[in-house]
Amino acid sequence: MGNGEPTEPAERSHETGEQFTFNDVSVVMGTYNEEEAIGKVLTDIDEVTDGKAEVVCVDGSSDRTPEIARDHGATVIEQEPQGYGVAVRAAILEPDRPIVVTTDCDDTYPMEQLPEFLALINDGHDVVSGDRLYHGADAMPGFNRFGNQVFAAAASILMGTRVHDTTTGMRAYRRDVVESIEWTENTGLSAELLIRPLMRGYDVREHPIEYRERAGQTKLDPLQGGLEIARSIVKVSLEERLRELPHRPAQ
């Protein structure tokens, strides 16, 4: 999956051919009042990576979520609640390990598939993006599932490249990708985290994942959140299109 010739940063990411292990991985997430699920998510990460992956949570909770996360060995950065994107962006940029994996803290994402994501990074991909819709996402509310299908179709048209799940929360990135792009979105950050790397020529691979019913209550209003995500998809895609246009040198 890609869009045109790779840019120079994308080319550089493949030069070393280095093989990464879970000692090179940071699993990061924004957390907000997820005490029902956070313990299981962190236990799953620990078991799958044999305790080698670093875990970073940027937390704005008023419940026991940060306490539970620290008890499981996670690094917790406390932050006033400012939205999904603000927390996840901070979590992505905090660690310094060469591979960053984003996930949600509600136990919807399969941590047992982390080895598959790492293997695909080692195969040379810059970004590995979990495709929840490939297997049908039966655990996802029907309205949300339909909305995600619409988002993917709209993004595909705007980018000129077919994508299947623009708003998944489970992705793996090479650090040079996340550090080379200025992230601007909040609710729509998950879409931005796919669109900008793809339109800049990085090697992006969508990978099927199982999606589970969430533990606890969702914090996102589906209608308002959906409108904000749609706005971000249009805005980010058009910004990247404009970025591709030739610019006259300053006189």
Secondary structure by P-SEA (a helix, b strand, c coil): cccccccaaaaaaaccccccccccbbbbbbbccccccaaaaaaaaaaaacccbbbbbbcccccaaaaaaaaaccbbbbbccccaaaaaaaaaacccccbbbbbbccccccccaaaaaaaaaaacccbbbbbccccccccccaaaaaaaaaaaaaaaaaacccccccccccccccaaaaaacccccccaaaaaacccccccccbbbbbbbbbccccccccccaaaaaaaaaaaaaaaaaaaaaaaccccccc
